[in-house]
């Protein structure tokens, strides 16, 4: 269903905040097997990201009662990783949302929960414009760059629609499968894509 977005995907992107990385086909970590991780942070202290398609059985309202309004609270909470302690993270593509900060140059933003509640309550935004994650994935400094340089992990610049996709019936590997398809380099003519 997301194949129409493939021409917007840029493989071989520089590893930085706002880029997604896909696990190798034979990743040993059960949690990261066929995972696509969106990087929230990348720098001297390492890389932090969220696994994009691992829904939990909880809604954000159940997990963080009183933090979000009733309408926004019905959104599924995604398990972003195995490391905790940061609470929930809200991602979206609403550039003018008060309190939001763009992640790299991805067109994906983090934060602005109070404004998101207000905008959903007065119907300026749909609850589906916002995606919530609990926990995260972390790499020590240099590890992810090495994994990408060695070809074990692959990096992609994704359109916000793929990052923010919310499909509770999707398999966590669906996005990985979509990106695993062999692709030409970005400097090739995109008109030939199928």
The 8 nearest C-alpha neighbors of each residue, nearest first, counted from 0:
[[1, 2, 3, 4, 177, 173, 174, 5],
 [0, 2, 3, 4, 5, 161, 177, 174],
 [3, 1, 4, 5, 0, 177, 6, 193],
 [2, 4, 1, 5, 6, 0, 7, 193],
 [5, 3, 2, 7, 1, 6, 8, 158],
 [4, 6, 8, 7, 2, 3, 1, 178],
 [5, 7, 8, 4, 189, 192, 3, 9],
 [8, 6, 5, 4, 158, 9, 157, 156],
 [9, 7, 157, 5, 6, 156, 10, 158],
 [10, 8, 156, 155, 185, 12, 7, 11],
 [11, 9, 155, 12, 154, 8, 156, 185],
 [10, 12, 154, 155, 13, 9, 153, 184],
 [13, 11, 155, 154, 10, 156, 14, 9],
 [12, 14, 15, 11, 154, 18, 155, 156],
 [15, 13, 12, 18, 144, 154, 16, 41],
 [16, 14, 41, 18, 13, 17, 38, 103],
 [15, 17, 40, 38, 103, 41, 39, 18],
 [16, 18, 103, 105, 102, 38, 39, 15],
 [17, 19, 156, 38, 16, 155, 15, 37],
 [20, 18, 37, 155, 36, 154, 38, 156],
 [19, 21, 154, 36, 153, 35, 155, 152],
 [22, 20, 35, 153, 152, 34, 36, 175],
 [21, 23, 152, 34, 33, 26, 24, 31],
 [22, 24, 26, 152, 151, 25, 21, 33],
 [25, 23, 26, 33, 22, 32, 151, 179],
 [24, 26, 23, 27, 32, 22, 33, 28],
 [27, 25, 23, 32, 28, 24, 22, 31],
 [26, 28, 25, 29, 32, 31, 30, 23],
 [29, 27, 31, 30, 26, 32, 25, 22],
 [28, 30, 32, 31, 27, 26, 33, 34],
 [29, 31, 28, 32, 80, 81, 34, 33],
 [32, 30, 34, 28, 29, 33, 22, 26],
 [31, 33, 29, 26, 34, 30, 28, 22],
 [34, 32, 172, 175, 22, 31, 24, 35],
 [35, 33, 31, 32, 22, 21, 175, 172],
 [34, 36, 21, 20, 50, 175, 51, 19],
 [37, 35, 50, 49, 20, 19, 51, 48],
 [36, 38, 19, 48, 49, 18, 39, 50],
 [39, 37, 48, 16, 17, 40, 18, 47],
 [38, 40, 48, 16, 47, 17, 102, 37],
 [41, 39, 16, 47, 46, 38, 48, 42],
 [42, 40, 46, 16, 15, 45, 47, 38],
 [43, 41, 45, 44, 46, 40, 140, 15],
 [42, 44, 45, 140, 41, 141, 46, 139],
 [43, 45, 140, 42, 139, 46, 41, 141],
 [140, 46, 44, 139, 42, 43, 138, 41],
 [45, 47, 41, 138, 40, 137, 42, 139],
 [48, 46, 137, 40, 136, 39, 38, 41],
 [49, 47, 38, 39, 37, 136, 135, 36],
 [48, 50, 79, 135, 36, 37, 136, 51],
 [49, 51, 36, 79, 35, 52, 80, 34],
 [52, 50, 36, 49, 35, 53, 37, 162],
 [53, 51, 171, 50, 54, 77, 170, 35],
 [52, 54, 78, 77, 171, 51, 50, 55],
 [55, 53, 77, 78, 52, 76, 167, 75],
 [56, 54, 57, 77, 76, 78, 53, 75],
 [55, 57, 54, 58, 75, 76, 77, 167],
 [58, 56, 55, 76, 61, 75, 59, 62],
 [57, 59, 75, 76, 61, 60, 74, 73],
 [58, 60, 76, 62, 72, 61, 63, 74],
 [72, 61, 59, 64, 63, 58, 62, 73],
 [62, 60, 58, 59, 64, 63, 57, 72],
 [61, 63, 59, 60, 64, 58, 57, 76],
 [64, 62, 60, 66, 61, 59, 65, 67],
 [63, 65, 60, 61, 66, 62, 67, 59],
 [64, 66, 67, 63, 68, 60, 69, 72],
 [67, 65, 63, 64, 68, 60, 112, 72],
 [68, 66, 72, 65, 71, 60, 116, 69],
 [69, 67, 71, 72, 70, 116, 66, 65],
 [68, 70, 72, 71, 67, 73, 60, 120],
 [71, 69, 72, 68, 73, 126, 120, 119],
 [72, 70, 126, 73, 68, 69, 74, 67],
 [60, 71, 73, 69, 59, 70, 74, 67],
 [72, 74, 71, 58, 70, 60, 75, 59],
 [75, 73, 58, 72, 59, 71, 76, 126],
 [74, 76, 58, 59, 57, 77, 73, 54],
 [75, 77, 58, 59, 131, 132, 55, 57],
 [78, 76, 54, 132, 55, 53, 79, 131],
 [79, 77, 133, 53, 132, 80, 54, 55],
 [80, 78, 49, 50, 135, 134, 132, 133],
 [81, 79, 135, 136, 134, 78, 82, 49],
 [80, 82, 134, 135, 136, 83, 79, 30],
 [83, 81, 135, 134, 80, 136, 84, 137],
 [84, 82, 134, 85, 81, 135, 86, 133],
 [83, 85, 86, 134, 82, 133, 135, 87],
 [84, 86, 83, 87, 134, 133, 88, 135],
 [87, 85, 84, 133, 88, 134, 83, 132],
 [86, 88, 133, 132, 131, 85, 89, 134],
 [87, 89, 132, 131, 133, 90, 86, 109],
 [88, 90, 131, 130, 109, 110, 129, 132],
 [91, 89, 109, 130, 108, 129, 131, 88],
 [90, 92, 129, 108, 107, 93, 128, 130],
 [91, 93, 107, 108, 94, 106, 159, 128],
 [92, 94, 96, 95, 91, 108, 128, 107],
 [95, 93, 96, 92, 108, 99, 101, 106],
 [96, 94, 93, 97, 99, 98, 92, 100],
 [97, 95, 99, 93, 94, 111, 98, 114],
 [96, 98, 99, 111, 114, 95, 113, 115],
 [97, 99, 111, 110, 96, 100, 114, 112],
 [100, 98, 110, 111, 109, 97, 96, 108],
 [101, 99, 108, 109, 102, 110, 98, 94],
 [102, 100, 108, 107, 103, 109, 106, 99],
 [103, 101, 17, 108, 107, 16, 105, 104],
 [102, 104, 17, 16, 105, 101, 15, 18],
 [103, 105, 106, 102, 17, 101, 107, 16],
 [106, 104, 17, 107, 103, 102, 159, 18],
 [105, 107, 104, 92, 159, 101, 108, 102],
 [108, 106, 92, 105, 91, 159, 101, 102],
 [109, 107, 101, 100, 91, 90, 102, 92],
 [108, 110, 90, 99, 100, 89, 101, 91],
 [111, 109, 99, 112, 89, 98, 100, 108],
 [110, 112, 98, 99, 114, 97, 113, 115],
 [113, 111, 115, 114, 110, 116, 89, 67],
 [112, 114, 116, 115, 111, 117, 67, 98],
 [113, 115, 117, 116, 111, 112, 97, 118],
 [116, 114, 112, 118, 117, 113, 111, 119],
 [117, 115, 113, 119, 114, 118, 68, 120],
 [118, 116, 114, 120, 115, 119, 121, 113],
 [117, 119, 123, 115, 121, 124, 120, 116],
 [118, 120, 122, 124, 116, 121, 117, 125],
 [121, 119, 117, 118, 122, 116, 70, 68],
 [120, 122, 118, 119, 123, 117, 124, 116],
 [123, 121, 119, 124, 120, 118, 125, 117],
 [122, 124, 118, 121, 119, 125, 120, 117],
 [125, 123, 119, 122, 118, 126, 128, 115],
 [124, 126, 127, 128, 119, 122, 123, 129],
 [125, 127, 71, 128, 129, 119, 124, 70],
 [126, 128, 125, 129, 130, 74, 165, 124],
 [129, 127, 126, 125, 91, 124, 130, 92],
 [130, 128, 91, 127, 90, 126, 89, 131],
 [129, 131, 90, 89, 163, 91, 128, 132],
 [132, 130, 89, 76, 88, 77, 87, 90],
 [133, 131, 77, 88, 79, 87, 78, 76],
 [132, 134, 87, 78, 79, 86, 77, 88],
 [135, 133, 83, 80, 79, 82, 81, 78],
 [134, 80, 136, 79, 49, 82, 48, 81],
 [135, 137, 80, 48, 47, 49, 82, 81],
 [138, 136, 47, 46, 48, 135, 139, 45],
 [137, 139, 46, 45, 142, 143, 140, 47],
 [140, 138, 45, 142, 141, 46, 44, 137],
 [45, 141, 139, 44, 142, 43, 138, 46],
 [140, 142, 144, 143, 145, 139, 45, 138],
 [143, 141, 145, 144, 140, 139, 138, 146],
 [142, 144, 146, 145, 141, 147, 138, 46],
 [145, 143, 147, 141, 146, 142, 148, 14],
 [144, 146, 148, 142, 143, 147, 149, 141],
 [145, 147, 143, 151, 149, 152, 144, 148],
 [146, 148, 152, 150, 144, 149, 145, 153],
 [149, 147, 145, 150, 146, 144, 151, 152],
 [150, 148, 146, 147, 151, 145, 152, 144],
 [151, 149, 147, 148, 152, 146, 153, 23],
 [150, 152, 146, 23, 149, 147, 153, 22],
 [151, 153, 147, 22, 23, 146, 150, 21],
 [154, 152, 21, 20, 147, 150, 151, 11],
 [153, 155, 20, 11, 12, 19, 10, 21],
 [156, 154, 10, 12, 19, 9, 11, 18],
 [155, 157, 9, 18, 12, 8, 19, 10],
 [158, 156, 8, 155, 159, 161, 9, 162],
 [157, 159, 160, 161, 7, 8, 162, 156],
 [158, 160, 162, 161, 107, 163, 106, 157],
 [161, 159, 163, 158, 162, 164, 157, 4],
 [162, 160, 164, 159, 163, 158, 157, 1],
 [161, 163, 159, 160, 164, 51, 157, 158],
 [164, 162, 160, 161, 159, 130, 165, 91],
 [163, 165, 161, 162, 160, 166, 130, 52],
 [166, 164, 163, 167, 130, 127, 52, 75],
 [165, 167, 169, 168, 164, 52, 54, 170],
 [166, 168, 169, 54, 165, 75, 170, 52],
 [169, 167, 166, 170, 165, 54, 171, 52],
 [170, 168, 166, 167, 171, 173, 52, 172],
 [169, 171, 172, 173, 168, 52, 53, 167],
 [172, 170, 52, 53, 173, 169, 34, 174],
 [171, 173, 175, 33, 170, 174, 176, 34],
 [174, 172, 176, 170, 175, 171, 177, 169],
 [173, 175, 177, 176, 172, 178, 35, 171],
 [174, 176, 172, 178, 173, 177, 33, 35],
 [177, 175, 179, 173, 174, 178, 172, 180],
 [176, 178, 174, 175, 179, 180, 173, 2],
 [179, 177, 175, 180, 176, 174, 181, 21],
 [180, 178, 176, 177, 175, 181, 21, 182],
 [179, 181, 178, 177, 182, 176, 175, 5],
 [182, 180, 179, 183, 178, 177, 184, 10],
 [183, 181, 180, 184, 10, 179, 178, 185],
 [182, 184, 187, 185, 181, 186, 10, 189],
 [183, 185, 186, 187, 182, 10, 11, 9],
 [186, 184, 187, 9, 183, 10, 188, 189],
 [185, 187, 184, 188, 183, 189, 9, 10],
 [188, 186, 185, 184, 189, 183, 191, 190],
 [187, 189, 190, 191, 186, 185, 192, 183],
 [190, 188, 191, 192, 187, 6, 185, 186],
 [191, 189, 188, 192, 193, 6, 187, 183],
 [190, 192, 189, 193, 188, 187, 6, 183],
 [193, 191, 190, 189, 6, 188, 5, 182],
 [192, 191, 190, 2, 6, 3, 5, 189]]
